[in-house]
Amino acid sequence: MSAHKAFGSLFAALSMMVASSLVTTTFATDTHTQQTPTPPPALQYREQNLMVAGQIHRVRVPAGYRLKLLTAELDSPRMMHFDKQGVLWIGSRSGKIYRLYPPYRQTEVIGNLSDYPHSLAIRGEEILIAQTAGLWHGPRPARGAKLRMSSLRLLAPLPGGRGHNSRTLGIGPDGRIYLSLGLSGNCSNQYLHPSYPVAARRGGILVLDENTDPPQWQPYGSGLRNPVGFDWHPRTADLYATNNGPDHLGFEQPPEYFSRIAPGSFHGMPWFQFDGRQIRRDRCVSGPPPRPLNEVSPPVLTFPARNAPLGMAFLPTAAKQPWSGDAVVALHGSWGTRPKGSYLGSRASRRPPKLVLVRFMGGEARRVDDLVTGFQRPNGSRWARPAGVAAGPDGSLYFTSDAGTQALFRLYRETK
């Protein structure tokens, strides 16, 4: 998750117009001004050769920027967190917890946990670690010291189990702990509400009430199949999340979501799906939905289906930053192939992994532009798959890849 730091001199204005490669849909209208805001300039690109493990890969990056491989000494890295001292912390699917100091080339394994430490955060002198079955905390390890496993304590349990077992952690502008967790499957009758059994309270974003003893999770936004990435807009403080749609409706449906998460909002899944134009009833789950169709919040933008959006981070506001207030999203690329969405078709037809930029105007999401592409070969194999993204204190954008090249990358502005 991004840490809302000054973004330095990141991203000078790029003015030549190019067509966006993603189809987007918006419902929002600008209510912040009576004048129509000027659309943000589209991106100008250039091709770059990148050497990875002795092979040259051709990537496309914004003009004036360069992509660099910092380290491939990582094992299935996932979400990232920069603390206030500029230290980078990375969770992983492998169980390893990483700590990296500037310039972020040397990895340090400070601990190894068995229950998928997908994400973590530093809050003062406390380390918070989100695992599948619970949120754990303990003293922040000092420089040169490892994480003392005996010092970790369970802060709040979570529904565990297989199927979308990642748990993403974030500290909100209000100082509270937020956490996302997905439904166990495409059509799971699960919902974030006290009327459901604890094990079935899944599919959305929770906020932790630490004023109770013990602390208790409260529903914040529900009806999301797998909202892996979320972050707060640096100007409006509105919460936005990415969301993975289900697999049972084919290759083209439903589109993946980029959604504003208002307190108490309901986004419909698994009972309702947005088809790009309207909300429709999904009959794959039996029984009545917990809330009616007219209470479903549609996404503010969409990505094409089977893109598997994961991490996201807003670019903090700063003077002369054309991308400040925009969001970077890691599209992981899914396994579905044309035409039916199964894995039986040609791998070359799979959606390619990439980084995209969600453009905002007047505090509203308006458009999606490609940011970094080239991670998928013509035959459909992937040499990297972006997973976590974060804005660094040096004005660069950092992201992890958890497959192919399991690594940390940096996108930075070239100096003349």
N, C-alpha and C positions, 0 to 999 in steps of 0.2 A: 504494500500500500504506500501511496506517496505521502510525504511528510510535510507538505505545504511550506516549503522553504523558498526563499528568493531564488529565482531560476537563472540568476546571472545574466549572461549575454546570449542565452540560447535562442536560436532560430531567428535570423534576420528575415526581413520581408521577402517573400518569393511571389512574383507578380504575374508570370506568364500562365495563362489558363490552360489546363489539361482536363480531360474528362475523367470523372471519378469512375472507378471500376466496380463500385458496389451500388446496388439498387437500394434506396432508402425511402422510408415512409415517415412522414411527420404529421402529428396532429396538433402540435403546439402552435400558438400564435403569440406574437410579441406583445406583451402587456406592459413593458417597461418604458416604452416611448411611443409617441404618436407618429413618428416618422419611421419609414421602413429602413432598417439598418443596412449599411453597405455589406454585401456578401463578402465573406473572407476570401482573400485570393487563393486560388487553387495552387497546387504545388508544381514546381518545376523539378525535373528529375535528371539524374545522370547514372550511368552504369559504372560499377566498380568491381574489380577483381579482389576476391578475398581468399587468402590461403588458409586452409583448415586441414590439419592432419596430412599435410603433403599434397593436398588436392586444391585446385583453384576453382572457386565457385563465383558465378556471376550474379551480383545482387544489384538491385535498383534502389537508390537512396535519394533524398532531396538534394538538389544542387547546392553546393557549398558545404556539404556534410560528408562524413566518412564513417563507415562501420568498422569496428575493431574487435577482434576476439581477444578478450582479456585473459581468460583461463578456461581450459577444458578439464581441469582437475575437480570436477563436480560429479556427483552421482544422483541423477534424477532430480535436479533442483527445481523448485516451484516458486512460491511467492517470496517477495523481497521486502525489506524494511530498512530504511536509513534512519538511524537515531540522531539525536540533536548534536552529537559529537562527530557526525559524518561516518560512523562505523556502519558497515553493511552486514545485515543478518539475513540468512537465506534458509528457508525450510526445504524439505525434500520428501519425495516419495520413498526414498531408500531408508529413511529414518535418521539420516545424519543432519545435524544442525551446524551450519557454517557461519563463521565470522570472518570478515575481510576488512582490512584497513586500507586507506588510500595508498597507492593508486589502484587497489582492488585486483591485483594480479596474483597474490599469494593467498591460497585458501587455508583455513584452519578449521578442523573438525573439533567442536567443543563438546559434543555430546552425540549420543545415538539412542533414539527412542523407538520402541517397537510398534507404536500405534499411529503411524503416519503423521509426523509433525509438519503438516502442509504449510503453515504460516506461523509467524511469531512477531512480536513487537516489544519494544522497550518503553516502559513507562517509569520515568525517574530512575530509580535504582532497582527496578523490578523487571524481570523478564517474563513475558506472557507467551505461552506456547499452545496453539490450537491443534489438538489431536482428534481423531475420529470420535472417540467416546467421551471427550471432556476437555475443558480449558484448564491448563496447569500454570502455576506461577512459582517464582522463587527469586532469590537474589540475583541481580545481574552479575555475570562472571567478570572479574577484574581482568585487565589486560594481562595476557600470558597465562591466565587460569582457565581451567575447564569448567563446564557446568557440573555442579555437584548434584548428582541424581537424588541423593538422600535429602536434599534441601527443597526439592520440588513438592508442591502440595496441590491437590485438586481444588481449584477455585469454584468450578461449576460443572457438573456432569452434562453430557449431551447424548441424544439418541445415537447409538453406534450402528454397527451392522454393515453389510456389504451394499454395493451400489451407490455411486456418488459419495464416497467416503471422505472426500476432502472437506476441510473446515477452514474458512478464510476469516482472519482476524483483522480488525481495524479499530483505532482509537479515534472517535469522532471529535469534531470541533468543540463539543460540549464536555469532552473529557471522559465520556462513557465508552464502554467496550461494546463493540458490535461484532456479530459473527454470522456468516452465511453457511447454510447447509442445504443440500439438494434432496429431492425425493429419491427413493431407492430405485425407481424404475420409470418407465414411460407412463404407466397408468396406475400408479400406487395411490391408494386411498389414504393419503396422509395430508395433514393440515396443521398449521401452527395455531392451535387453540386448546384451551384447557379441557374442552369436551372430548378431545381425542386422547387415547392412551399415550403415555410419555414416549414410548418407542415409536409412535406414529406422528409425533410432532416434528415434521420435517417439511422442507420446501419453501425457503424464504430467508429472511434476515431477522435475527434476534438482537435484543439489547439487554445488557446485564444490569439488573437492579442490585447494586452493592450496598444499599441501605438496609437490606434485610439480612437476617442471620439464619441460615446461610444465604449467600447471594442467589437470586432467582432470575432465570431468563424470562423476558417478556417479548411477545411477538411485536415486530416492528413493521415488516412487509411480508405478506404471505402469497401463496399461489405461484411460486417460481420453481421450475423443475430443477435447475442447477445454477444458481447465481454465484459463480466462482469469484468474480472480481467486483469490487465496489469501491467507491471513493466519493468525496464531497467536493462540490464545485467551489473553487476558492473565492468566488465573489458572492454567490447566493447562499452558500452552505447547504444547498440541496444535495441529497444523497442520490447517486445513480449506481446502477448495477448492470453487468452483463448477465445474460441468461442463455443456457443451452436448451434448445427445444427438443422434443421427443424424436425418436427414430422410426416410429411405426407408420408415419404418413407419407413416406417416400423421400425422394431426393430434393424436391422443390418446396415441400411444406413440412411444418410451418417455418417461416423465417425466424432467425435468431433475434433475441431482444436486446435493445439498449433502453433501459427503463428508468424513469424517475421513481424513487421509492419514498412515497409520503408516509408519515406515521399512520398505521392502520390500513394501508392500501392492500388491495387484493388483486392479483394479476392473473387469476383464473385457472392455472394448471393444477391438476390434470383434467379438469372438467371442461375447460374452455381453451380454445386456441385462436390466436390472431392469424388470419390467412394473408395479410398484406393489405386488406381493405376493411375487414370487419371481424368482429369476434364471433366465433362459431362454437357450437357445442361439440365436444369430443365424447363420443359414446363408448370409448374403450374402458371407462371406469363406471361400474354399476353404482346405483344409488344416487340420490339427489346431491347437487353441489351444496356446500355450506353457505354460499352467498349467491344471489341472483346475477344474471348476466349484466344488468345495468349497473352493478357495482364493480365490474372488472375494469381495471386501469389498463389501457392499451399502451404498448411501448411508444416512446417518443421517436425512435428511429429503429430500423431493422438492418440486419445483415442477411445475405442469402442463407438459406437453410444449409445445415451440415457444415458449418464453419467452426463450431465449437469455440466460442469466445471464452477466454479465461481471464487473466489478469487485466486490470485497467488502472490508470493513474491520470489524474488531472495535472496539467502543467500549471504551476503556481503563477499568480499574476506578477508582472514586473513591467517597468517602463519599456516602451519600444519593443514589445514582444508580440509579434503577430499571431503566435500560437498560444499565448497565455489565456487560460480559461478553457482551452480545448482539452480533450481527453485522448490518451493513447490506449488502444485496446490490442491485446495479443489474441489473434485468431489462430487457434491451434491446428485447424484442419481436421476433419473427421474421417472416418473409415468408409462412409457411404459412397457408392459409385452410381453413375448414371446407368439406366434410366430410372430404376425403381428404388434406389437408396440402399440396396443390400451390398454386401462386401464381395459379391460374385462377379461384378462387372470389371471393366478395365480400371486398374489403379490410376491410370493417367487422367481419369475423369474426376478424381477426388478434388474437393476444394483445397487449394494450396494454402499452407500456413503463411501468415504475413503479420505485419504490424499495420494498423490503420489509425487514422486521426479523425476523431469525431469533432466537427467544427461547431462552435457555438456563436450565436449572434443575439445580442440583447438578453443574455442569460438563458437562451433556449437552444437546444440541440437542433441543427439544421441540415447537416450534410456529413457524409463520410468520404474521406480521401485515403487512398493508399499512402503509407509512409515508407515501409521497407518491404520489398518483395524479393523473390528469388530463392526461397528455401526448398522448393519442390522441383525435382528434375522432370524432364519431359515424359519419362516412363511412370511418373507418379510416386517414385520413392522420394523420401524427404531426408535431406542431410542436416536439417535443424527444424525444431518446432517451438516457436515462442510460447512461453508459459506465464512468467511473472514480469511485470514492468514497474519501474520506479524512476522518479526524477531525482537525480543526484545533486548534492550540494555544490558541485563544480560546474553546474549548468549543462551537464550531459544527460542523455537518456540511457538507462541501463535496462537490460532484459535478460532473462534466463531462457535456455532451451533445455527441455527435459528428455529429448529423444534425438537419435542421430548423433549429432554433436551435443554432448551434455556439458553446457558451458555457460559462461557469463559474457555478454556482449556490451559494447558501449557505442552509442551513436553521438557524435560530437561535431561541432562546427570547426572547419579547417581555418587556420589562421593564415593570412596572406603574408 
